[in-house]
Amino acid sequence: MIPVLFCFAYPQEWSNAIYFAETAVISLFIGLLLRYLFTPPKNTPLTIKEGTIIVLFTWTLGIFISALPFTLSGTLNLSQAIFESTSGWTTTGLTVVDVTSVSKLILVWRSLTQFLGGAGFAIIMLSAVIGPSGFGLYHAEGRVDNIMPNIRTSVRMILVIYFTYAAGGLTAYLLAGMNFFDAFNHALTALATGGFSTRAGSIGEFNNPGIEVVTLVLMLTGATGFGVHYTLWSGDFKRFLKNGEPWMLLTILLFFIPSLVKVTTRVLYPAAPLRVGVFQAVSALTGTGFSTVSFDRWNDVGLYLLTLLMIFGGGMDSTSGGLKLFRLYVLARAIWAQLTSFFRPRTTVETIILYKGQKTIEFDLRLLKEILIIFSFYFAFYCVGVGVLASHGYDLADSAFEYASALSTVGLSVGITRPDMPGPILWVETLGMFMGRLEFLVIFYAILKLIRDVKALKEA
């Protein structure tokens, strides 16, 4: 019902409030029904595998309920509404909505789905009441970095950090010259690295360097893991500097930004090549999807560079998608250790120590196997998605760009994603966004757990 509050500022929107009231009633009814049917006994522990089922069900149900305002208002058909809702909850930002003609309440709704999706829908629910089941849900949702001694305080601290940054972003946008409506929406979606905008031209439509700087800060903030943030909040600057992710992010940007400027932006935008290059590179790597320019004139090399940045992704335990910087950092450390082993005595055994937020991790084969499995899932789905897009007549550079944007939950587009796109593309992008947000293994474990439970019931 939060969007309805904007009716007091925009009285002409009261006619659209009914769609959100209907959605609230439907979601309340479903919630009460599920509570009545499936409330477990008190103090019942929940395993991580059981948590994956609840997380999968929660996200799926949340996406379908959030699609209701789009369909009830006649803004989108059902398939488009599910696409838009999925794009919101997964913080992707690909859109089939014409933001110039829809209700302001719909625009707020889109922003809220990204903001809540960035924090993690399961985490939002757990913040109020966390019992013994909290462990399973917390870790199944992907928040594996306990920033404080227990799950309850970790979740609440994450939300304190998240909402504080959002308030700071809103204030900064207002000071930079945005009106309140635009500032509210962009503060939510920038921090969530979501990319939904109230303007058809995204951030570029404002043509305001101050707004771009605020957006850059929020994008980088959202792409940094909550565990890394907590090292700063707790004043542990030494541990912050020991974390590999910020250095990995800086290294990647220092390589890709000059490359983008050299091969693309200095030719297309001679008046501001660095300004354009920095913004697009940060938006791609952080998985935000805001843009200040259109990509219809970009050469293939520039598109491939942005595609790589989207595939790399942001920090672990952040609002970003992609392969994640921590995993890339682990692989880089492992490769470096292997290369330098040729120059050490054979009897020397090197232990690789990794800093991840508040935790210290020792590299082992289990960690490497997990990373390689996720990478394998990612690239398998990526190749399939690119193939589907290419089979509809789009060239390889555009197809690779667009599906990297979907699978890494980014939101940048070369124009393939639009209201009239073919059904197969719409659904393969929808599936890609969903799989990318839950990182494959959660869905795989949930389905495997369901199959085993069904078999057990049949045998009983």
C-alpha positions in Angstrom: 0.0 0.0 0.0 3.0 2.3 0.1 2.5 3.6 -3.5 -1.0 4.8 -2.4 0.6 7.3 -0.1 1.7 9.3 -3.2 -1.9 9.9 -4.0 -1.9 12.7 -1.4 0.8 14.5 -3.5 -0.8 13.5 -6.8 -4.6 13.5 -6.3 -5.2 12.4 -9.9 -3.7 9.0 -8.9 -6.5 8.1 -6.5 -8.3 6.2 -9.3 -5.3 3.8 -9.5 -5.2 3.1 -5.8 -7.9 0.4 -6.1 -5.4 -1.9 -7.9 -3.0 -1.8 -5.0 -5.8 -2.2 -2.5 -7.0 -5.3 -4.4 -3.4 -6.7 -4.4 -3.1 -6.1 -0.7 -6.3 -8.0 0.0 -5.3 -10.9 -2.2 -1.8 -11.1 -0.7 -3.2 -10.9 2.9 -5.6 -13.7 2.1 -2.9 -15.9 0.7 -0.6 -15.2 3.6 -3.2 -16.1 6.2 -4.1 -19.2 4.3 -0.5 -20.4 4.1 0.0 -19.6 7.8 -3.0 -21.7 8.7 -2.0 -24.6 6.5 1.7 -24.7 7.0 2.6 -23.2 10.4 5.2 -25.6 11.9 5.4 -26.4 15.6 7.3 -23.9 17.8 11.1 -24.3 18.0 11.3 -26.5 14.9 14.7 -26.2 13.3 14.9 -25.5 9.6 17.8 -27.0 7.6 19.4 -25.1 4.7 17.9 -27.6 2.2 14.5 -27.0 3.6 15.3 -23.3 3.5 15.9 -23.5 -0.2 12.3 -24.7 -0.8 10.9 -21.8 1.2 13.1 -19.3 -0.5 12.2 -20.6 -3.9 8.5 -20.6 -3.1 8.7 -17.2 -1.4 10.3 -15.5 -4.4 8.0 -17.2 -6.9 4.9 -16.2 -4.9 6.2 -12.7 -4.4 6.8 -12.3 -8.1 3.3 -13.4 -9.0 1.6 -11.2 -6.4 3.7 -8.2 -7.4 2.6 -8.7 -11.0 -1.0 -8.1 -10.0 -1.0 -4.2 -10.1 0.4 -4.3 -13.7 -2.4 -6.6 -14.9 -5.2 -5.2 -12.8 -4.5 -1.7 -14.1 -4.3 -2.9 -17.7 -0.7 -1.7 -17.9 0.7 -5.1 -19.0 -0.6 -8.5 -20.0 0.1 -11.4 -17.8 3.4 -12.5 -19.4 4.7 -8.9 -19.5 3.6 -8.4 -15.9 5.5 -11.5 -14.7 8.6 -10.3 -16.6 8.4 -6.8 -15.1 7.9 -8.2 -11.6 10.7 -10.6 -12.0 12.9 -7.8 -13.2 12.0 -5.9 -10.1 12.5 -8.5 -7.4 15.7 -9.7 -9.0 17.0 -6.1 -9.2 17.6 -6.4 -12.9 15.9 -3.4 -14.5 15.1 -4.7 -17.9 11.6 -3.3 -18.6 8.6 -3.5 -20.9 6.8 -0.5 -19.3 6.5 2.8 -21.0 7.5 5.0 -18.1 6.2 8.2 -19.9 2.6 7.1 -19.9 2.0 4.9 -16.8 0.7 5.8 -13.4 3.1 7.2 -10.9 1.9 4.6 -8.5 3.1 1.9 -10.9 6.5 3.6 -11.1 6.8 3.6 -7.3 5.7 0.0 -7.2 8.5 -1.0 -9.6 11.0 0.8 -7.4 9.8 -0.8 -4.2 10.1 -4.3 -5.8 13.7 -3.6 -6.5 14.5 -2.1 -3.1 12.9 -5.1 -1.3 14.5 -7.5 -3.7 17.9 -6.0 -3.1 17.6 -6.7 0.6 16.3 -10.1 -0.1 12.6 -10.9 0.3 13.4 -13.6 2.8 15.6 -11.3 4.8 12.8 -8.7 5.0 10.4 -11.2 6.4 13.0 -12.6 8.8 13.9 -9.2 10.2 10.7 -9.1 12.2 10.5 -12.6 13.7 13.6 -14.9 13.7 13.5 -18.2 15.4 15.4 -21.4 15.0 14.3 -21.5 11.4 16.3 -18.3 10.7 19.5 -20.1 9.9 18.2 -22.2 7.1 16.4 -19.3 5.4 19.2 -16.8 5.9 21.8 -19.0 4.2 19.5 -20.4 1.6 18.7 -16.9 0.4 22.4 -16.3 -0.3 23.4 -14.3 2.8 26.3 -16.5 3.9 28.3 -13.8 5.5 27.2 -13.5 9.1 28.4 -9.9 9.9 27.6 -10.4 13.6 27.6 -13.3 16.1 24.1 -14.5 15.4 21.5 -14.5 12.5 19.1 -12.2 14.3 21.5 -9.4 14.8 23.1 -9.9 11.4 19.8 -9.5 9.6 18.8 -6.5 11.6 22.2 -4.9 11.0 22.0 -5.5 7.3 18.6 -3.7 7.2 20.0 -0.8 9.3 22.8 -0.3 6.9 20.5 -0.7 3.9 17.9 1.8 5.0 20.5 4.3 6.2 22.1 4.3 2.8 18.8 4.7 1.1 17.9 7.8 3.3 21.3 9.2 2.5 20.8 8.6 -1.2 17.4 10.3 -1.1 18.9 13.4 0.6 21.9 13.5 -1.8 19.6 13.4 -4.9 17.5 16.2 -3.5 20.6 18.3 -3.0 21.7 17.5 -6.5 18.5 18.9 -8.0 16.1 16.1 -8.3 12.4 16.5 -7.3 11.2 14.3 -4.5 9.4 11.8 -6.6 12.4 11.1 -8.8 14.8 11.2 -5.9 12.7 8.7 -3.9 12.5 6.2 -6.8 16.2 6.5 -7.9 17.5 6.3 -4.4 15.7 2.9 -3.9 16.7 1.5 -7.3 20.3 2.8 -7.4 21.2 1.3 -3.9 19.5 -1.9 -4.9 21.6 -1.9 -8.1 18.3 -2.3 -9.9 18.2 0.3 -12.6 14.4 1.0 -12.9 14.0 4.7 -13.7 11.1 7.2 -13.8 12.6 8.6 -17.0 12.7 7.0 -20.5 16.3 8.2 -20.9 17.4 6.8 -17.5 19.9 8.9 -15.6 21.1 10.5 -18.9 17.8 12.4 -19.2 18.7 14.6 -16.3 22.1 15.6 -17.9 23.3 16.6 -14.5 26.9 15.7 -13.4 25.9 16.0 -9.7 23.1 13.4 -10.1 25.5 11.1 -12.0 28.1 11.3 -9.1 25.4 10.5 -6.5 24.3 7.6 -8.7 27.9 6.3 -9.0 28.3 6.4 -5.2 25.0 4.5 -4.6 25.8 1.9 -7.3 29.2 1.2 -5.8 27.7 1.1 -2.3 25.0 -1.4 -3.4 27.6 -3.6 -5.1 29.7 -3.9 -2.0 28.9 -6.8 0.3 27.2 -6.1 3.6 30.0 -7.9 5.4 32.5 -5.5 3.9 30.3 -2.5 4.8 30.2 -3.7 8.4 33.9 -3.6 8.7 33.6 0.2 8.0 30.6 0.6 10.3 32.5 -1.1 13.1 35.6 1.0 12.5 37.8 -2.0 11.5 39.6 -0.2 8.6 42.5 -2.7 8.5 40.1 -5.6 7.9 38.3 -3.6 5.2 41.6 -3.0 3.4 42.4 -6.8 3.6 39.2 -7.7 1.9 39.9 -8.7 -1.7 36.6 -7.6 -3.3 37.1 -3.8 -3.2 40.6 -4.2 -4.7 39.2 -6.5 -7.4 36.5 -4.0 -8.2 39.1 -1.2 -8.4 41.5 -3.3 -10.6 38.8 -4.2 -13.0 37.6 -0.7 -13.4 41.1 0.7 -13.8 41.5 -1.7 -16.8 38.1 -1.5 -18.4 37.4 2.3 -18.2 40.5 3.4 -20.2 39.7 0.5 -22.7 36.1 1.8 -23.1 37.3 5.3 -23.6 39.9 4.3 -26.2 37.8 2.0 -28.3 34.3 3.6 -28.0 33.5 6.7 -26.0 36.3 9.1 -27.3 34.9 8.6 -30.8 31.2 8.8 -30.0 31.3 11.4 -27.2 34.4 13.6 -27.8 33.1 16.2 -25.4 32.9 13.9 -22.4 34.5 10.5 -23.2 35.7 9.8 -19.6 32.4 10.8 -18.0 30.4 8.5 -20.3 32.9 5.7 -19.9 33.1 5.8 -16.2 29.3 5.8 -15.7 28.6 2.9 -18.1 31.4 0.8 -16.8 30.4 1.2 -13.1 26.7 0.6 -14.0 27.6 -2.6 -15.8 30.0 -4.0 -13.2 27.8 -3.2 -10.3 24.8 -4.7 -12.1 22.7 -1.6 -11.8 21.7 -0.9 -15.4 21.4 2.9 -15.3 22.7 4.6 -18.4 23.5 8.0 -19.6 23.7 7.2 -23.3 22.0 4.9 -25.8 24.0 1.9 -27.1 22.6 1.8 -30.6 25.8 3.4 -32.0 28.3 1.5 -29.9 30.7 -0.7 -31.8 31.0 -4.5 -31.0 34.2 -4.1 -29.0 32.6 -1.6 -26.6 29.6 -3.9 -26.2 31.8 -6.9 -25.5 33.7 -4.9 -22.8 30.4 -4.0 -21.1 29.3 -7.6 -21.5 32.4 -8.9 -19.6 31.8 -6.4 -16.9 28.2 -7.5 -16.5 29.3 -11.1 -16.3 31.9 -10.3 -13.6 29.3 -8.8 -11.4 29.5 -7.1 -7.9 30.3 -8.2 -4.4 29.1 -11.4 -2.6 26.3 -10.7 -0.2 25.5 -7.5 -2.0 22.5 -6.5 -4.2 24.5 -7.3 -7.4 24.4 -10.3 -9.6 26.9 -11.9 -11.9 29.7 -14.3 -11.1 30.7 -12.1 -8.1 34.0 -10.4 -7.4 34.9 -12.7 -4.4 34.8 -15.8 -6.6 37.0 -14.0 -9.2 39.3 -13.0 -6.5 39.6 -16.5 -5.2 40.4 -17.9 -8.6 43.0 -15.1 -9.2 44.7 -15.9 -5.9 44.6 -19.7 -6.7 46.1 -19.1 -10.1 48.8 -16.8 -8.8 49.7 -19.3 -6.1 50.0 -22.1 -8.7 52.2 -20.0 -10.9 54.5 -18.9 -8.2 54.8 -22.4 -6.8 57.4 -23.1 -9.5 59.8 -20.7 -7.8 59.4 -22.2 -4.3 61.0 -25.3 -2.8 58.8 -28.4 -3.3 58.5 -28.9 0.5 56.9 -25.5 0.9 53.1 -25.5 1.4 51.4 -22.2 0.9 48.2 -21.5 2.7 45.9 -19.0 1.0 44.0 -16.9 3.5 41.0 -14.9 2.2 39.2 -12.1 3.9 35.5 -12.0 3.3 33.7 -9.3 5.3 34.3 -10.1 9.0 35.4 -13.6 8.2 38.7 -15.2 7.4 38.6 -18.1 5.1 41.2 -20.6 4.2 41.2 -21.7 0.5 40.5 -25.3 -0.1 39.2 -27.6 -2.8 35.7 -27.5 -1.5 35.6 -23.8 -2.1 37.1 -24.2 -5.6 34.6 -26.9 -6.5 31.6 -24.7 -5.4 32.9 -21.8 -7.5 33.5 -24.0 -10.6 30.0 -25.5 -10.3 28.3 -22.1 -10.1 30.5 -20.9 -13.1 29.5 -24.0 -15.1 25.8 -23.4 -14.4 26.1 -19.8 -15.3 27.9 -20.3 -18.7 25.6 -23.2 -19.6 22.5 -21.1 -19.1 24.3 -18.1 -20.7 25.0 -20.0 -23.9 21.5 -21.3 -24.2 20.0 -17.8 -23.7 22.4 -16.2 -26.2 21.4 -19.0 -28.7 17.7 -18.3 -28.2 18.2 -14.5 -28.8 20.5 -15.1 -31.8 18.0 -17.6 -33.3 15.5 -14.7 -33.6 17.8 -12.7 -35.9 19.9 -10.6 -33.5 23.6 -10.5 -34.1 26.0 -12.2 -31.6 27.2 -9.0 -29.9 23.7 -7.8 -29.2 22.5 -11.2 -28.1 25.6 -11.7 -25.8 25.1 -8.2 -24.3 21.3 -8.6 -23.7 21.4 -12.0 -22.1 24.4 -11.1 -19.9 22.3 -8.2 -18.7 19.4 -10.6 -17.9 21.4 -13.5 -16.3 23.6 -11.1 -14.3 20.5 -9.1 -13.3 21.9 -5.8 -14.7 19.3 -4.1 -16.9 21.3 -2.5 -19.6 19.8 -3.0 -23.1 20.7 -2.6 -26.7 17.0 -2.6 -27.6 16.1 -6.3 -27.7 14.0 -6.1 -24.6 10.9 -4.2 -25.4 7.1 -4.6 -25.1 6.7 -6.3 -28.5 9.6 -8.8 -28.2 8.8 -12.4 -29.1 7.5 -14.6 -26.4 10.4 -17.0 -26.3 12.8 -14.1 -25.7 10.6 -12.7 -23.0 10.4 -16.0 -21.1 14.1 -17.0 -21.5 15.0 -13.6 -20.1 12.5 -14.0 -17.3 14.0 -17.4 -16.4 17.5 -16.0 -16.7 16.8 -13.2 -14.3 15.3 -15.6 -11.8 18.1 -18.2 -12.1 20.8 -15.5 -11.9 19.3 -13.9 -8.7 19.0 -17.2 -6.8 22.3 -18.4 -8.2 21.2 -21.8 -9.7 22.2 -24.0 -6.7 19.3 -22.7 -4.6 16.9 -23.7 -7.3 18.7 -27.0 -8.0 18.7 -28.0 -4.3 15.1 -27.0 -3.8 13.9 -29.1 -6.7 16.0 -32.0 -5.6 14.7 -31.7 -2.1 11.1 -31.6 -3.4 11.7 -34.7 -5.6 13.1 -36.6 -2.6 10.3 -35.6 -0.3 7.7 -36.7 -2.9 9.4 -40.0 -3.3 9.5 -40.5 0.5 5.8 -39.8 0.7 5.0 -42.3 -2.0 7.1 -45.0 -0.3 5.6 -44.3 3.1 
